[in-house]
Amino acid sequence: PKEANEPLSGINNADLIFEYLAESGKPEYTAIFHDKIPAKTSPIKQLGDISIKKLPSFSFCRSSQKTYESKRAANYIFITLNYDISSNFIYENGFYKHFKDTAMDFDTSNAAPVLVSNIIIQFTDNYEGMENVSQLGMGKGLLFCGGKIIDIHWQNDGSSPIKVEDENGNPVQLQNGSTWWVIINKNCPVAYN
């Protein structure tokens, strides 16, 4: 895990990035690297192994335009994490650029903007940060993919990793690339257009 004021070096190599509020009230990030492990010289403090059984399973499509073409457009996303911190995204050229409040986020290993292909927002009743991914329960959420938005439902019944489905009960399809997963209290505002 890394707090928001620490440099996010190597983050563009991550397959899955979780963002949540730490007990301090500041954003914290946990990144999962599968194919491209950051160089040993990277200042990422912790690299550990995680059981694949704890991670959600997704299917991927080459083009989200076909999958979600009839859904609402959403090129600007504003997520209020608490009273003075937000996590924001702008969709351009097939990727979402991440902003901490109004400042564009950069991967300090190569000075490149932080870019992701998919954004999942998980709303929770009993906010526990990163623990919400493995705790039992269910709730609502949002998926942003290819400049579109769909309403989703998540569920963890203990028999398998967390499931993420669309409104019809079908597993969601993600666009190839990395996914940014924001875990927030259900009362946190999310705006998009």
N, C-alpha and C positions, 0 to 999 in steps of 0.2 A: 504493500500500500504506500501511496505517496500523497502528502498534503498538497493543496493547490499552489502554495507559494514555492514549492520545490520545482526545479526544472523537469519537464517531461521529456527526458532524453530517451530516444529509441521508441517512443510511443507509436510512431507510424508503422512499426513492424508488428504491432499487436494485432491479434485476430479479434479479440473481444476486450473492451475497456468498460469497466463498471465505474460509475460516478455516484457518490452518495455523501451524505454529511457525516463527519466524524463527531464524536462527543464534544469536541471543541467548538462545533458549529461551523467549521470550515469544510469545504469540499475535500474529499479524499478519492483517490483512484486506485483501482486494482486492475492490472492488465494481465491477460492470458496470451502467451506467445506459443504458437504451435509450429509454424513453418520457419519463421525468421526470428531466431533468438538474437537479442541485441548483443553487440560486442562486449567482451569482458570489461573494456574500459568505460562502459556506460555507467553513469552515476546512479542507475536504478539500484536501490538499496537491497531489495529482496527479490530473488528468483527462487521459486519453490515449485514442487510438483503438486498437482491437484488431480484427484481422481476424475477420470472422464465421466464417471457415473454421476458426478455432482453438477455437470454442465448440461444445459439444455441442448437438444438436438434440433438442428435446422436443416431444411433443404434449401438449395440455392438455385437461382435461375440466372440466365445470362442477361436478360433484360427485364427489369421490373415494369417497364412500360406496358408490356403485354399482360402481365399479371394484375396490375393495379390501374390500368388505363381509365377505368370508369370512376375511380375514386377522386376525392377532393385534392386539389393542388395545395402544396404547402412548401414554399421556398424560404420562408423566414420562420424560425422557431425560437421562442423565448420561454425559458423554464426558470421560474423563481424558486430557488432552493431554500432561501430564508429571507428575512426582511431586507438584507442588503447585498445578497449574493445571487447572481443568476448565471446560468449556463445557456449559451445561445448558439445557433447554427444558421448558416446561409448556404442554400443549395446552388451550386454553380458548376457547370461542365461535368455533371455526373457525380459530384461529390458534395458532402456537407463539410464546410469549414467550421471549426469550433472556435468560439469566443468565450473568454472568461469575462463576464460583464460586457464591456464594449471593446476589450483588447483582444485582437486575434491571437490565438494560441499557436505556438511554434514548437516543433520537435527540435530541441537544442542540439541533437547529434548532427544535424545537417541544415539547420535553420529553415527547414521547409514548414509550411503551414500544416497544422494537424487536420488531416482529411479522413473522413469515414464514408462508407457506402450506405449504412443503415443506422437508424436510431430507434431504440426501444425505450419507452417510458413505462415503468412499472409503478402503479399507484398502490400504496399499502395502507391498511387500517392501523396496524401496530408497527410503527416505523422502527426498524432495528439496523438500518444501514445495510451493509453487505450481507448480514445474516438473513435478510429477507429472501435471498436467492435460494437458500437451502431449508428455510422454515416451511412448515405445513401451512396451507392456506390457499386462498384464491382471491382474485380481484380483477380490476380492469387495467387497461393501459392503452398506449398509442404506438403505432409503428409508422415511421417515416422512411420511405424507400423510393428512390427515383423521383423525388420531388412531389410525391403523393403521400397521403395519410390515410390509415385505416384504423378503426377501433379494434382492439384486441382484448382477449381474456387470457389470464395466466392462472395456472393451477399447479399445486404441488400436493399430492395426496400421500406422499411417502413411499409409494411403490416404484417411483421412477423420478428422474430429474424434473425440474419445473417444465411444464408444457405451455407453449404460447400458441394460441389459436385465433383465427379470425371470428367474426360474428356468427358464421355458419358452422363453427366447430372444426374447421379445417386447419391443419398446421400451417403457420405462416411460411411464406417463401421469402427469403432474403436475396438481395442482389449480391453477386460475388464481391468480396472485399471485407473490410473490417466493420465491426458493429460497436456502437457506443450505447451502453445500457445505463439509463439513469433510474435510480431507485429513489422515490420521493413519497412523502405523506400524501394521501389522497386529497388533502385540502390545499396543496401547493398549486398556484396558478400556472397554467401552460397556455401560451398564446401562439398563434401561427397564422400566416396568410400567404 
